[in-house]
Amino acid sequence: MRLWMNTRQGTYGLQQEPGYADIDTKAVDFTLAKDLRISVADLPSQPVQSRQNAQADPNMATLQFQPDGFIGEGSPRSVVIKETSGETLWITQSRNRLNYEIQTQSLQNAYR
């Protein structure tokens, strides 16, 4: 599965990885609320093919989840959701890089 995010347009969605089916009838698209912004931080080193795809649209980021539930290699380490009021929420890979965890800005600063 792919959770894609267009950081410029403030849209995101979920869809099957291409190749599993001709048409993903359960794919969904959403738009962030007007007072929210989304960004991606700490992109890991990626295979050449993934890097080329990422450079084709720098505003598009994708979290990939394998059939066993693990995170795909080209997935970003952190997704940051900010409110215009200044509140920040981090969705970050756990230390063992097996899943994502939700963190507040104060917890994120403690890791640094």
Backbone as JSON Lines, residues from 0, in Angstrom:
{"i":0,"aa":"M","n":[0.84,-1.17,0.0],"ca":[0.0,0.0,0.0],"c":[0.89,1.23,0.0]}
{"i":1,"aa":"R","n":[0.34,2.29,-0.57],"ca":[1.04,3.58,-0.61],"c":[0.17,4.65,0.02]}
{"i":2,"aa":"L","n":[0.73,5.38,0.96],"ca":[0.1,6.58,1.49],"c":[0.86,7.74,0.86]}
{"i":3,"aa":"W","n":[0.24,8.42,-0.11],"ca":[0.92,9.5,-0.82],"c":[0.47,10.84,-0.24]}
{"i":4,"aa":"M","n":[1.36,11.82,-0.34],"ca":[1.08,13.17,0.14],"c":[1.61,14.19,-0.85]}
{"i":5,"aa":"N","n":[0.77,15.11,-1.26],"ca":[1.21,16.21,-2.08],"c":[1.31,17.42,-1.16]}
{"i":6,"aa":"T","n":[2.54,17.78,-0.77],"ca":[2.75,18.81,0.22],"c":[2.35,20.2,-0.27]}
{"i":7,"aa":"R","n":[2.46,20.45,-1.54],"ca":[2.1,21.77,-2.08],"c":[0.59,21.96,-2.12]}
{"i":8,"aa":"Q","n":[-0.13,20.94,-2.58],"ca":[-1.58,21.06,-2.72],"c":[-2.32,20.73,-1.43]}
{"i":9,"aa":"G","n":[-1.64,20.13,-0.45],"ca":[-2.3,19.77,0.8],"c":[-3.28,18.62,0.63]}
{"i":10,"aa":"T","n":[-2.92,17.67,-0.23],"ca":[-3.78,16.51,-0.46],"c":[-3.01,15.25,-0.1]}
{"i":11,"aa":"Y","n":[-3.75,14.19,0.18],"ca":[-3.13,12.9,0.49],"c":[-4.13,11.79,0.19]}
{"i":12,"aa":"G","n":[-3.63,10.57,0.1],"ca":[-4.52,9.46,-0.2],"c":[-3.84,8.13,0.02]}
{"i":13,"aa":"L","n":[-4.63,7.09,-0.15],"ca":[-4.15,5.73,0.04],"c":[-4.53,4.91,-1.18]}
{"i":14,"aa":"Q","n":[-3.58,4.12,-1.69],"ca":[-3.85,3.3,-2.86],"c":[-2.95,2.06,-2.85]}
{"i":15,"aa":"Q","n":[-3.34,1.07,-3.61],"ca":[-2.52,-0.13,-3.75],"c":[-1.26,0.2,-4.53]}
{"i":16,"aa":"E","n":[-0.21,-0.54,-4.23],"ca":[1.03,-0.45,-5.0],"c":[0.71,-0.86,-6.44]}
{"i":17,"aa":"P","n":[1.17,-0.12,-7.45],"ca":[0.91,-0.53,-8.83],"c":[1.39,-1.96,-9.08]}
{"i":18,"aa":"G","n":[0.6,-2.72,-9.82],"ca":[0.95,-4.08,-10.16],"c":[0.12,-5.13,-9.44]}
{"i":19,"aa":"Y","n":[-0.53,-4.74,-8.33],"ca":[-1.37,-5.7,-7.61],"c":[-2.72,-5.88,-8.28]}
{"i":20,"aa":"A","n":[-3.21,-4.81,-8.9],"ca":[-4.5,-4.88,-9.6],"c":[-4.49,-3.83,-10.7]}
{"i":21,"aa":"D","n":[-5.31,-4.03,-11.73],"ca":[-5.38,-3.05,-12.81],"c":[-5.98,-1.74,-12.31]}
{"i":22,"aa":"I","n":[-7.03,-1.83,-11.49],"ca":[-7.7,-0.65,-10.96],"c":[-7.9,-0.85,-9.47]}
{"i":23,"aa":"D","n":[-7.54,0.16,-8.68],"ca":[-7.72,0.1,-7.23],"c":[-9.07,0.73,-6.9]}
{"i":24,"aa":"T","n":[-10.08,-0.09,-6.7],"ca":[-11.44,0.42,-6.45],"c":[-11.59,0.98,-5.04]}
{"i":25,"aa":"K","n":[-10.62,0.72,-4.16],"ca":[-10.71,1.21,-2.78],"c":[-9.79,2.41,-2.52]}
{"i":26,"aa":"A","n":[-9.14,2.93,-3.55],"ca":[-8.26,4.08,-3.39],"c":[-9.06,5.28,-2.9]}
{"i":27,"aa":"V","n":[-8.46,6.07,-2.01],"ca":[-9.13,7.25,-1.46],"c":[-8.21,8.46,-1.54]}
{"i":28,"aa":"D","n":[-8.8,9.63,-1.7],"ca":[-8.09,10.91,-1.75],"c":[-8.73,11.84,-0.73]}
{"i":29,"aa":"F","n":[-7.89,12.65,-0.05],"ca":[-8.38,13.6,0.94],"c":[-7.68,14.94,0.77]}
{"i":30,"aa":"T","n":[-8.27,15.98,1.35],"ca":[-7.68,17.31,1.36],"c":[-7.53,17.75,2.82]}
{"i":31,"aa":"L","n":[-6.36,18.3,3.17],"ca":[-6.15,18.79,4.53],"c":[-7.05,19.98,4.81]}
{"i":32,"aa":"A","n":[-7.38,20.18,6.08],"ca":[-8.12,21.36,6.49],"c":[-7.28,22.61,6.19]}
{"i":33,"aa":"K","n":[-7.94,23.75,6.02],"ca":[-7.24,24.98,5.63],"c":[-6.16,25.42,6.62]}
{"i":34,"aa":"D","n":[-6.32,25.09,7.89],"ca":[-5.35,25.52,8.89],"c":[-4.22,24.52,9.13]}
{"i":35,"aa":"L","n":[-4.1,23.5,8.28],"ca":[-3.05,22.49,8.42],"c":[-2.09,22.51,7.23]}
{"i":36,"aa":"R","n":[-0.83,22.22,7.51],"ca":[0.2,22.06,6.47],"c":[0.92,20.76,6.73]}
{"i":37,"aa":"I","n":[1.33,20.1,5.67],"ca":[2.04,18.82,5.79],"c":[3.38,18.93,5.08]}
{"i":38,"aa":"S","n":[4.4,18.33,5.67],"ca":[5.73,18.32,5.05],"c":[6.41,16.99,5.4]}
{"i":39,"aa":"V","n":[7.48,16.72,4.7],"ca":[8.24,15.49,4.89],"c":[9.65,15.87,5.3]}
{"i":40,"aa":"A","n":[10.19,15.14,6.27],"ca":[11.52,15.44,6.77],"c":[12.37,14.18,6.8]}
{"i":41,"aa":"D","n":[13.69,14.36,6.72],"ca":[14.65,13.27,6.88],"c":[14.44,12.14,5.9]}
{"i":42,"aa":"L","n":[14.43,12.44,4.61],"ca":[14.32,11.36,3.63],"c":[15.56,10.48,3.7]}
{"i":43,"aa":"P","n":[15.38,9.18,3.79],"ca":[16.53,8.28,3.83],"c":[17.19,8.21,2.46]}
{"i":44,"aa":"S","n":[18.38,7.63,2.42],"ca":[18.99,7.39,1.11],"c":[18.1,6.39,0.37]}
{"i":45,"aa":"Q","n":[17.88,6.65,-0.89],"ca":[16.95,5.84,-1.66],"c":[17.66,5.21,-2.84]}
{"i":46,"aa":"P","n":[17.15,4.06,-3.32],"ca":[17.7,3.49,-4.55],"c":[17.57,4.49,-5.7]}
{"i":47,"aa":"V","n":[18.41,4.36,-6.69],"ca":[18.45,5.3,-7.8],"c":[17.08,5.48,-8.45]}
{"i":48,"aa":"Q","n":[16.36,4.4,-8.7],"ca":[15.07,4.5,-9.36],"c":[14.09,5.31,-8.51]}
{"i":49,"aa":"S","n":[14.05,5.09,-7.19],"ca":[13.15,5.82,-6.31],"c":[13.53,7.29,-6.27]}
{"i":50,"aa":"R","n":[14.83,7.6,-6.24],"ca":[15.27,8.98,-6.22],"c":[14.83,9.7,-7.48]}
{"i":51,"aa":"Q","n":[14.9,9.05,-8.62],"ca":[14.48,9.67,-9.87],"c":[12.98,9.97,-9.82]}
{"i":52,"aa":"N","n":[12.17,9.06,-9.31],"ca":[10.73,9.3,-9.19],"c":[10.45,10.45,-8.24]}
{"i":53,"aa":"A","n":[11.18,10.52,-7.13],"ca":[10.97,11.59,-6.16],"c":[11.33,12.94,-6.77]}
{"i":54,"aa":"Q","n":[12.37,12.99,-7.59],"ca":[12.77,14.25,-8.2],"c":[11.8,14.69,-9.28]}
{"i":55,"aa":"A","n":[11.01,13.78,-9.83],"ca":[10.04,14.15,-10.86],"c":[8.99,15.09,-10.27]}
{"i":56,"aa":"D","n":[8.6,14.92,-9.01],"ca":[7.68,15.82,-8.32],"c":[8.14,15.96,-6.88]}
{"i":57,"aa":"P","n":[8.92,16.98,-6.57],"ca":[9.45,17.13,-5.22],"c":[8.38,17.4,-4.17]}
{"i":58,"aa":"N","n":[7.15,17.73,-4.58],"ca":[6.06,17.97,-3.64],"c":[5.31,16.7,-3.27]}
{"i":59,"aa":"M","n":[5.66,15.59,-3.91],"ca":[4.97,14.33,-3.68],"c":[5.87,13.4,-2.85]}
{"i":60,"aa":"A","n":[5.36,12.92,-1.73],"ca":[6.06,11.96,-0.89],"c":[5.18,10.74,-0.72]}
{"i":61,"aa":"T","n":[5.79,9.58,-0.56],"ca":[5.04,8.34,-0.44],"c":[5.57,7.49,0.7]}
{"i":62,"aa":"L","n":[4.68,7.07,1.59],"ca":[5.01,6.07,2.59],"c":[4.56,4.75,2.01]}
{"i":63,"aa":"Q","n":[5.47,3.8,1.92],"ca":[5.15,2.5,1.35],"c":[5.1,1.45,2.46]}
{"i":64,"aa":"F","n":[4.06,0.64,2.42],"ca":[3.9,-0.44,3.39],"c":[3.89,-1.76,2.65]}
{"i":65,"aa":"Q","n":[4.76,-2.67,3.06],"ca":[4.89,-3.98,2.43],"c":[3.71,-4.88,2.84]}
{"i":66,"aa":"P","n":[3.49,-6.0,2.14],"ca":[2.4,-6.91,2.5],"c":[2.49,-7.42,3.94]}
{"i":67,"aa":"D","n":[3.7,-7.5,4.49],"ca":[3.85,-7.96,5.88],"c":[3.67,-6.83,6.89]}
{"i":68,"aa":"G","n":[3.39,-5.62,6.4],"ca":[3.15,-4.49,7.29],"c":[4.37,-3.63,7.56]}
{"i":69,"aa":"F","n":[5.55,-4.08,7.15],"ca":[6.75,-3.3,7.38],"c":[6.81,-2.11,6.43]}
{"i":70,"aa":"I","n":[7.65,-1.16,6.77],"ca":[7.8,0.07,5.99],"c":[8.72,-0.18,4.81]}
{"i":71,"aa":"G","n":[8.34,0.34,3.62],"ca":[9.18,0.22,2.43],"c":[10.44,1.05,2.55]}
{"i":72,"aa":"E","n":[11.51,0.64,1.89],"ca":[12.82,1.29,1.98],"c":[12.82,2.76,1.59]}
{"i":73,"aa":"G","n":[12.05,3.15,0.6],"ca":[12.08,4.53,0.13],"c":[11.17,5.46,0.88]}
{"i":74,"aa":"S","n":[10.57,5.01,1.97],"ca":[9.64,5.84,2.74],"c":[10.38,6.89,3.56]}
{"i":75,"aa":"P","n":[9.81,8.08,3.7],"ca":[10.45,9.12,4.51],"c":[10.47,8.73,5.98]}
{"i":76,"aa":"R","n":[11.42,9.27,6.7],"ca":[11.51,8.97,8.14],"c":[10.46,9.7,8.95]}
{"i":77,"aa":"S","n":[10.07,10.91,8.51],"ca":[9.11,11.69,9.28],"c":[8.16,12.46,8.38]}
{"i":78,"aa":"V","n":[6.93,12.56,8.85],"ca":[5.92,13.42,8.24],"c":[5.53,14.42,9.32]}
{"i":79,"aa":"V","n":[5.51,15.71,8.98],"ca":[5.21,16.75,9.95],"c":[3.9,17.42,9.55]}
{"i":80,"aa":"I","n":[2.98,17.49,10.51],"ca":[1.7,18.17,10.3],"c":[1.68,19.37,11.23]}
{"i":81,"aa":"K","n":[1.55,20.58,10.65],"ca":[1.58,21.81,11.44],"c":[0.24,22.53,11.32]}
{"i":82,"aa":"E","n":[-0.21,23.07,12.46],"ca":[-1.38,23.93,12.48],"c":[-0.91,25.37,12.39]}
{"i":83,"aa":"T","n":[-1.76,26.24,11.88],"ca":[-1.38,27.64,11.8],"c":[-1.19,28.24,13.19]}
{"i":84,"aa":"S","n":[-1.78,27.63,14.22],"ca":[-1.62,28.1,15.6],"c":[-0.22,27.79,16.15]}
{"i":85,"aa":"G","n":[0.54,26.96,15.43],"ca":[1.89,26.62,15.86],"c":[2.04,25.21,16.39]}
{"i":86,"aa":"E","n":[0.96,24.53,16.69],"ca":[1.03,23.14,17.15],"c":[1.6,22.26,16.04]}
{"i":87,"aa":"T","n":[2.45,21.32,16.41],"ca":[3.1,20.45,15.44],"c":[2.98,19.0,15.89]}
{"i":88,"aa":"L","n":[2.7,18.13,14.94],"ca":[2.61,16.69,15.2],"c":[3.57,16.0,14.24]}
{"i":89,"aa":"W","n":[4.41,15.11,14.77],"ca":[5.36,14.36,13.97],"c":[4.9,12.91,13.88]}
{"i":90,"aa":"I","n":[4.91,12.35,12.69],"ca":[4.7,10.91,12.49],"c":[6.05,10.4,12.01]}
{"i":91,"aa":"T","n":[6.73,9.67,12.89],"ca":[8.14,9.35,12.69],"c":[8.37,7.84,12.79]}
{"i":92,"aa":"Q","n":[9.3,7.34,12.0],"ca":[9.67,5.94,12.12],"c":[10.22,5.69,13.52]}
{"i":93,"aa":"S","n":[9.85,4.55,14.08],"ca":[10.37,4.17,15.4],"c":[11.88,3.94,15.3]}
{"i":94,"aa":"R","n":[12.53,3.85,16.43],"ca":[13.99,3.67,16.43],"c":[14.42,2.39,15.72]}
{"i":95,"aa":"N","n":[13.58,1.33,15.79],"ca":[13.92,0.09,15.1],"c":[13.45,0.09,13.65]}
{"i":96,"aa":"R","n":[12.81,1.17,13.2],"ca":[12.36,1.4,11.83],"c":[11.37,0.33,11.34]}
{"i":97,"aa":"L","n":[10.61,-0.24,12.28],"ca":[9.62,-1.24,11.9],"c":[8.21,-0.67,11.78]}
{"i":98,"aa":"N","n":[7.97,0.52,12.34],"ca":[6.65,1.14,12.27],"c":[6.78,2.65,12.44]}
{"i":99,"aa":"Y","n":[5.67,3.35,12.37],"ca":[5.63,4.79,12.6],"c":[5.0,5.06,13.96]}
{"i":100,"aa":"E","n":[5.43,6.13,14.61],"ca":[4.9,6.56,15.89],"c":[4.48,8.01,15.78]}
{"i":101,"aa":"I","n":[3.45,8.38,16.52],"ca":[3.0,9.77,16.57],"c":[3.7,10.44,17.74]}
{"i":102,"aa":"Q","n":[4.3,11.61,17.47],"ca":[5.03,12.35,18.5],"c":[4.62,13.81,18.45]}
{"i":103,"aa":"T","n":[4.65,14.45,19.61],"ca":[4.43,15.89,19.67],"c":[5.76,16.58,19.43]}
{"i":104,"aa":"Q","n":[5.72,17.88,19.25],"ca":[6.95,18.61,18.99],"c":[7.9,18.53,20.19]}
{"i":105,"aa":"S","n":[7.38,18.54,21.42],"ca":[8.25,18.49,22.58],"c":[8.99,17.15,22.67]}
{"i":106,"aa":"L","n":[8.32,16.04,22.32],"ca":[8.98,14.74,22.31],"c":[10.01,14.67,21.19]}
{"i":107,"aa":"Q","n":[9.7,15.25,20.04],"ca":[10.64,15.27,18.92],"c":[11.91,16.04,19.31]}
{"i":108,"aa":"N","n":[11.76,17.16,19.99],"ca":[12.93,17.94,20.43],"c":[13.77,17.16,21.43]}
{"i":109,"aa":"A","n":[13.15,16.31,22.25],"ca":[13.89,15.51,23.24],"c":[14.79,14.49,22.55]}
{"i":110,"aa":"Y","n":[14.39,13.99,21.35],"ca":[15.22,13.02,20.62],"c":[16.47,13.66,20.03]}
{"i":111,"aa":"R","n":[16.45,14.94,19.84],"ca":[17.59,15.63,19.2],"c":[18.69,15.81,20.13]}
